[in-house]
Amino acid sequence: MAFEEQCSAPPRWQAISVIHVEFPEGDLTGKLLAYISLLPIAILVGFVTLIVFKRELHTISFFVGLLLNEGVNWLLKHILREPRPCAGVHPTVHTEYGMPSNHSQLTWFFVVYFFLFLYLRMHQTNNARCVDLLWRHILSIFLLGMALSVSYSRVYLLYHTWSQVFYGGVAGSTMAIFWFFVTQEVLTPLFPKIAAWPVSEYFLVRDTSLIPNILWFEYTVTRSEARNRQRKLGTKLQ
């Protein structure tokens, strides 16, 4: 929770102009945390990019879950109506309510869903079991650090209290678990039918739910296709 002395004698705040995230002027730690707090926006942009270029149904479902999570956050904020700490410190904030933290809820939804995807959805199909587990663990640690950093940044920059960040994380994690199992048990069996719709075929929407390790599959298929084309090119040159 924000200390009273921080609220009574606030520093001058400087904004990151594009998104208007404010940090104490001259505070390098605050500036770094302000940029870290923009990670949820990077996540949303990344999803839109993946959907445009991959057009994969599970990715689309993941993104729909993120949007539903945002809707739940808006609903909880307007039910609980708990104000942010140090009212008036950040006049550019769009909503006066801070419970639960939107940044924390979105980030923890993404991270917990990704954990479930890594360890339950993806299965290794080649012999490099140890290497596969190692990169999963490394990626998981990185994602956990990202979620903790975003949550801490919201408290440090006086946008939220510790309780608002904590319950945002709880809400996001709960929504992630719920939506992952909805996707796996309800939506995934429907993906082959959806992918066969004429509109899906027109927009090249695809279903990869039956492929255990999509990264390994795409790597092997791409490598095989590249080698075939290289052989054909070499034959023509001869």
C-alpha positions as CSV (number, residue, x, y, z in Angstrom):
1,M,0.0,0.0,0.0
2,A,1.2,3.5,-0.8
3,F,2.8,5.3,2.2
4,E,1.1,8.5,3.4
5,E,4.3,10.6,3.0
6,Q,4.5,9.6,-0.7
7,C,1.0,11.0,-1.2
8,S,1.4,14.1,0.9
9,A,4.6,15.2,-0.9
10,P,4.5,13.7,-4.3
11,P,7.4,14.2,-6.7
12,R,7.0,15.8,-10.1
13,W,5.8,13.2,-12.6
14,Q,7.0,12.8,-16.1
15,A,5.1,10.9,-18.7
16,I,6.0,8.4,-21.4
17,S,4.3,10.3,-24.1
18,V,3.0,7.5,-26.4
19,I,0.9,5.7,-23.7
20,H,1.2,8.4,-21.0
21,V,2.5,6.2,-18.2
22,E,4.0,8.5,-15.5
23,F,7.0,8.1,-13.3
24,P,8.8,10.4,-10.8
25,E,11.0,12.8,-12.7
26,G,14.7,11.9,-12.3
27,D,13.9,8.4,-11.0
28,L,15.6,5.9,-13.2
29,T,14.0,2.9,-11.4
30,G,10.6,4.5,-11.9
31,K,11.4,5.1,-15.6
32,L,12.4,1.4,-16.1
33,L,9.3,0.2,-14.3
34,A,7.1,2.6,-16.4
35,Y,8.4,0.9,-19.5
36,I,7.9,-2.6,-17.9
37,S,4.3,-1.6,-17.1
38,L,3.7,-1.3,-20.9
39,L,4.3,-5.0,-21.4
40,P,0.5,-5.8,-21.3
41,I,0.1,-3.5,-24.4
42,A,3.0,-5.4,-26.1
43,I,1.2,-8.7,-25.3
44,L,-2.0,-7.4,-27.0
45,V,-0.1,-6.1,-30.0
46,G,1.8,-9.4,-30.3
47,F,-1.5,-11.4,-30.3
48,V,-3.0,-9.2,-33.1
49,T,0.2,-9.8,-35.1
50,L,0.2,-13.6,-34.5
51,I,-3.5,-13.8,-35.5
52,V,-2.9,-11.8,-38.7
53,F,0.1,-13.9,-39.8
54,K,-0.7,-17.3,-38.3
55,R,-4.5,-17.4,-38.3
56,E,-4.5,-20.3,-35.9
57,L,-7.7,-21.2,-34.0
58,H,-6.0,-21.8,-30.6
59,T,-4.2,-18.4,-30.8
60,I,-7.5,-16.8,-31.6
61,S,-9.2,-18.5,-28.7
62,F,-6.3,-17.4,-26.4
63,F,-6.9,-13.8,-27.5
64,V,-10.7,-14.1,-27.0
65,G,-9.9,-15.2,-23.4
66,L,-7.7,-12.1,-22.9
67,L,-10.6,-9.9,-24.1
68,L,-13.1,-11.7,-21.7
69,N,-10.5,-11.2,-18.9
70,E,-10.6,-7.5,-19.7
71,G,-14.4,-7.5,-19.5
72,V,-14.3,-9.3,-16.1
73,N,-11.8,-6.7,-14.9
74,W,-14.1,-3.8,-16.0
75,L,-17.0,-5.5,-14.3
76,L,-15.2,-6.1,-11.0
77,K,-13.9,-2.5,-10.9
78,H,-17.4,-1.1,-11.3
79,I,-18.8,-3.5,-8.7
80,L,-16.1,-2.9,-6.0
81,R,-15.5,0.8,-6.8
82,E,-12.3,0.9,-4.7
83,P,-10.4,4.1,-5.5
84,R,-6.7,4.2,-6.5
85,P,-4.1,5.2,-4.0
86,C,-3.1,8.9,-3.8
87,A,-6.1,10.3,-5.7
88,G,-5.1,13.0,-8.1
89,V,-1.5,12.0,-8.5
90,H,-2.2,10.7,-12.0
91,P,-4.9,12.9,-13.4
92,T,-4.6,11.2,-16.9
93,V,-5.8,7.8,-15.6
94,H,-9.0,6.9,-17.5
95,T,-10.8,5.2,-14.6
96,E,-10.8,6.2,-10.9
97,Y,-11.2,2.7,-9.7
98,G,-8.2,0.5,-8.9
99,M,-9.6,-2.8,-7.6
100,P,-8.5,-5.1,-9.2
101,S,-5.4,-3.9,-11.2
102,N,-6.0,-4.2,-14.9
103,H,-2.3,-4.6,-15.7
104,S,-1.8,-7.3,-13.1
105,Q,-4.9,-9.2,-14.1
106,L,-4.0,-9.2,-17.8
107,T,-0.4,-10.1,-17.2
108,W,-1.2,-13.0,-14.9
109,F,-3.9,-14.3,-17.2
110,F,-1.3,-14.4,-20.0
111,V,1.4,-16.0,-17.9
112,V,-0.7,-18.7,-16.2
113,Y,-2.4,-19.6,-19.5
114,F,1.0,-19.9,-21.1
115,F,2.2,-22.1,-18.2
116,L,-0.7,-24.4,-18.9
117,F,-0.1,-24.4,-22.6
118,L,3.6,-25.2,-22.2
119,Y,3.2,-28.1,-19.8
120,L,-0.2,-29.5,-20.7
121,R,-0.8,-28.7,-24.4
122,M,2.7,-29.1,-25.8
123,H,4.2,-32.6,-25.8
124,Q,7.6,-33.5,-27.0
125,T,7.8,-35.9,-29.9
126,N,11.5,-36.2,-30.5
127,N,14.4,-37.5,-28.3
128,A,15.6,-34.1,-27.0
129,R,13.5,-34.4,-23.8
130,C,16.0,-32.7,-21.4
131,V,16.5,-29.8,-23.8
132,D,12.8,-29.4,-24.3
133,L,12.1,-29.3,-20.6
134,L,15.0,-26.9,-20.0
135,W,13.8,-24.2,-22.4
136,R,10.3,-24.6,-21.0
137,H,11.6,-24.0,-17.5
138,I,13.7,-21.0,-18.6
139,L,10.7,-19.5,-20.5
140,S,8.5,-20.1,-17.4
141,I,11.0,-18.3,-15.1
142,F,11.1,-15.4,-17.6
143,L,7.4,-15.1,-17.7
144,L,7.0,-15.3,-13.9
145,G,9.6,-12.5,-13.6
146,M,7.7,-10.4,-16.1
147,A,4.4,-10.8,-14.2
148,L,6.0,-9.9,-10.9
149,S,7.7,-6.9,-12.4
150,V,4.6,-5.6,-14.0
151,S,2.7,-6.0,-10.7
152,Y,5.4,-4.3,-8.7
153,S,5.6,-1.4,-11.2
154,R,1.9,-0.6,-10.6
155,V,2.5,-0.2,-6.9
156,Y,5.8,1.6,-7.2
157,L,4.3,4.2,-9.6
158,L,1.3,4.7,-7.2
159,Y,-1.3,3.5,-9.7
160,H,-2.4,0.7,-7.4
161,T,-2.2,-0.7,-3.8
162,W,-0.7,-4.1,-3.0
163,S,-4.1,-5.6,-2.5
164,Q,-5.4,-4.3,-5.8
165,V,-2.4,-5.9,-7.6
166,F,-2.7,-9.1,-5.6
167,Y,-6.4,-9.6,-6.4
168,G,-5.8,-8.6,-10.0
169,G,-3.3,-11.5,-10.1
170,V,-5.8,-13.9,-8.5
171,A,-8.6,-12.8,-10.9
172,G,-6.3,-13.2,-13.9
173,S,-4.9,-16.5,-12.8
174,T,-8.4,-17.9,-12.1
175,M,-9.7,-16.7,-15.5
176,A,-6.7,-18.2,-17.2
177,I,-7.3,-21.7,-15.7
178,F,-11.0,-21.4,-16.5
179,W,-10.5,-20.4,-20.1
180,F,-7.7,-22.9,-20.8
181,F,-10.0,-25.8,-19.8
182,V,-12.9,-24.3,-21.8
183,T,-10.6,-24.1,-24.8
184,Q,-9.2,-27.6,-24.3
185,E,-12.5,-29.4,-23.4
186,V,-15.2,-27.4,-25.3
187,L,-13.6,-25.5,-28.1
188,T,-10.8,-27.7,-29.3
189,P,-13.1,-30.6,-30.4
190,L,-14.9,-28.0,-32.6
191,F,-11.8,-26.6,-34.2
192,P,-11.6,-29.1,-37.1
193,K,-15.2,-28.2,-38.1
194,I,-14.6,-24.5,-37.7
195,A,-11.4,-24.8,-39.9
196,A,-13.5,-26.5,-42.5
197,W,-16.0,-23.6,-42.8
198,P,-15.8,-21.9,-46.2
199,V,-15.1,-18.5,-44.5
200,S,-12.2,-20.1,-42.6
201,E,-10.8,-21.6,-45.7
202,Y,-11.1,-18.2,-47.5
203,F,-9.2,-16.5,-44.7
204,L,-6.7,-19.4,-44.4
205,V,-7.7,-20.0,-40.8
206,R,-6.1,-23.3,-39.6
207,D,-6.4,-25.8,-36.8
208,T,-3.2,-27.2,-35.3
209,S,-4.8,-28.7,-32.1
210,L,-4.0,-32.3,-33.2
211,I,-0.3,-31.6,-33.6
212,P,1.5,-32.3,-30.2
213,N,4.4,-29.9,-30.6
214,I,3.6,-27.2,-33.1
215,L,7.1,-25.6,-32.9
216,W,8.8,-28.9,-33.7
217,F,6.3,-29.6,-36.5
218,E,6.7,-26.2,-38.1
219,Y,10.5,-26.5,-37.9
220,T,10.6,-29.9,-39.5
221,V,8.1,-29.1,-42.3
222,T,9.9,-25.8,-43.1
223,R,13.3,-27.5,-43.2
224,S,12.0,-30.3,-45.4
225,E,10.3,-27.9,-47.8
226,A,13.5,-25.8,-48.0
227,R,15.6,-28.9,-48.8
228,N,13.1,-30.0,-51.5
229,R,13.2,-26.6,-53.1
230,Q,17.0,-26.5,-52.9
231,R,17.2,-29.9,-54.7
232,K,14.8,-28.8,-57.4
233,L,16.8,-25.6,-57.9
234,G,20.0,-27.5,-58.1
235,T,18.5,-29.9,-60.7
236,K,17.4,-27.0,-62.9
237,L,20.8,-25.4,-62.7
238,Q,22.4,-28.6,-63.9
